[in-house]
Amino acid sequence: MPDINPDNLDVRVVSGLFPEIKKWNDSKAETLRLLTHHQGRLVPTVGGVLLFGSDRERYFPDAWIQCGRFRGTNKAAILDQLDVSDHLPLALEKVFEFVKKYAMQSAEFGDLRRKDTWNMPMEAVREDANWWSDN
């Protein structure tokens, strides 16, 4: 995105998600493909702005997630909803928590231990979120 300078990336969020990176710099941002060279200068990539742009709503106003829980199957009565417009990695966490909030959990009792099971495989929800964030 050649019209934006690298300062548009929210380094606090990046640092929070990558705590193993002790000192944040442009080289690390290039390695993560958040920044790239364009006509002799360093600029944020589309992915960098979508993931960590401090002004991403200006450039991508449709980059948000809407969750809903409905009564029945016709989607006429909404019981709860969540609109998330955070940085995308943080938004995925909120969406996952919303899904978990309404997923039903049961317990199977063995000889010594209880095993909790969800009515949907949480691995599938996590896997979809990982696929989306990887692509």
C-alpha positions in Angstrom: 0.0 0.0 0.0 2.3 2.7 -1.3 0.2 5.6 0.1 0.8 4.6 3.7 4.0 4.7 5.7 5.2 1.9 8.0 4.1 3.9 11.1 0.5 2.9 10.3 1.1 -0.5 11.7 0.2 -0.8 15.4 3.4 -2.1 16.9 1.9 -2.6 20.4 -0.5 -5.2 19.0 2.2 -6.9 16.9 4.5 -7.1 20.0 1.7 -8.5 22.1 1.1 -11.3 19.6 4.8 -12.0 19.1 6.3 -11.7 22.6 9.3 -13.7 21.6 10.4 -10.8 19.4 12.3 -8.7 22.0 12.9 -5.7 19.8 10.5 -4.8 17.0 12.1 -3.4 13.8 11.3 -3.0 10.1 13.4 -6.1 9.3 11.1 -8.3 11.4 8.1 -6.7 9.8 9.5 -7.6 6.4 10.1 -11.2 7.5 6.4 -11.4 8.6 5.5 -9.7 5.2 3.8 -6.9 7.0 6.1 -4.4 5.1 7.6 -4.6 1.7 9.8 -2.4 -0.6 8.0 -0.4 -3.2 9.8 2.1 -5.4 12.7 2.4 -3.1 10.9 2.8 0.2 9.3 0.5 2.8 5.5 0.4 2.8 2.9 -1.7 4.6 1.4 -4.7 2.7 -2.3 -5.2 2.3 -2.0 -8.0 4.8 0.0 -5.8 7.2 -2.8 -3.2 7.2 -5.6 -5.7 7.5 -3.8 -7.4 10.4 -2.3 -4.5 12.3 -3.1 -1.2 10.6 -4.1 1.5 13.0 -6.3 3.1 10.4 -7.5 -0.1 8.6 -11.2 0.9 8.7 -10.3 3.8 6.4 -8.9 1.5 3.7 -10.9 -1.7 4.4 -14.3 -0.6 5.8 -15.8 -4.1 5.2 -13.1 -5.9 7.1 -15.0 -6.8 10.2 -16.8 -9.9 11.6 -20.4 -10.2 12.6 -21.6 -13.1 14.8 -25.2 -14.0 15.6 -27.1 -16.5 17.7 -30.7 -17.1 16.5 -33.7 -18.8 17.9 -34.8 -21.6 15.6 -33.6 -22.2 12.1 -35.3 -19.3 10.1 -33.0 -16.5 11.6 -36.0 -14.3 12.4 -35.3 -13.8 16.1 -31.8 -13.0 17.1 -30.9 -13.8 20.7 -27.4 -12.4 20.8 -24.9 -10.7 18.4 -21.4 -9.5 18.3 -19.8 -7.1 15.9 -16.0 -7.3 15.9 -13.8 -4.7 14.2 -10.6 -5.3 16.2 -7.3 -6.2 14.6 -8.0 -9.5 12.8 -5.8 -11.8 15.0 -7.6 -10.3 18.1 -11.0 -10.5 16.4 -10.6 -14.2 15.8 -10.1 -14.8 19.6 -13.4 -12.9 20.3 -15.3 -14.8 17.7 -14.0 -18.1 19.1 -15.1 -17.1 22.6 -18.6 -16.1 21.2 -18.9 -19.6 19.6 -17.8 -21.3 22.8 -20.2 -19.2 24.9 -23.2 -20.9 23.1 -21.8 -24.3 22.4 -23.2 -26.9 24.7 -20.9 -29.0 26.8 -21.6 -32.3 28.4 -19.5 -34.6 30.6 -18.7 -38.3 30.3 -17.8 -39.9 33.6 -15.2 -42.6 33.6 -13.8 -44.6 36.5 -11.6 -41.8 37.8 -12.0 -38.8 35.6 -14.6 -36.7 33.9 -14.2 -35.9 30.3 -15.9 -32.8 29.0 -17.2 -32.9 25.4 -18.6 -30.1 23.2 -21.6 -30.5 21.0 -19.4 -29.4 18.1 -15.7 -30.1 17.7 -13.8 -27.0 18.9 -10.9 -28.2 16.9 -13.0 -27.6 13.8 -13.8 -24.0 14.9 -10.1 -23.3 15.6 -9.1 -25.0 12.4 -11.4 -22.8 10.3 -10.0 -19.7 12.1 -6.4 -20.9 11.5 -7.2 -21.5 7.8 -8.7 -18.1 7.5 -5.8 -16.4 9.2 -3.2 -18.4 7.2 -4.7 -17.5 3.8 
